[in-house]
């Protein structure tokens, strides 16, 4: 039977002071230098408050992230080529005129269409700065259920803190069916634009991981954007929620020109 479970989106609000020390996503692993070269860090601001999110490089000019990350922001600082969050290879500043937020994004009563593009000045790829491929249109009908995928980010490593880890974290998660996910959440939240993963042994994403990548381990393609976890808490064992990238391939192409490979 479906339970009506509240959710929390995963952007992390904080007073930005530069480095925020700590050590490990919850129960994840330290990424090696260059292991996840498409991962970006984002500091976003509405001029009064700052918040932290992740994102993915999908071309030399575009970063893909969550709409609840860009929503209300007047600018973003984009950190590229970092494993140690305090030592990025490149830092870019962009204003919200470079944000393309899904026109039907909404946060209430349930978060939907939680996807945004950020246009960045053209970058040159290096060993530590690379794009991640998105799937072809022909993959749109794949549920990915049962596949293992990798989520990564600098989100908090334990609940009830706003301390971000220094080193990029990653975790392998098993994708579950939307119908199984809906045993926890509401069908208006988990729909054809959603993808969920199991979170065994409190191994999961958490605040600060918003907008970051979920990459199918078999194909190496970006299939999810980190979006929400249960309002019961990151470590409650409830499924983690992502935007299903294959549901937005046409939107991505129309707004950025980036196509799947």
Secondary structure, 3 states (H helix, E strand, C coil): CCCCCCEEECCEEECCCCCCCCCCCECCEECCCCCCCCEEEEEEECCCCEEEEEEEECCCCEEEECHHHHCCCCEEEEEECCCECCCCCEEEEEEHHHEEECCCCECCCCCECCCEEEECCCCCCECCECCCCECCHHHCCCCCCCCEEEEEECCECCCCCCCECCECEEEEEEEECHHHHCCCCCCCCCCCCEEEECCHHHCECCCCCCCCEEEECCCCCEEEEEEEEECCCCCCCCCEEEEEHHHHHHHHHHHHCCCCC
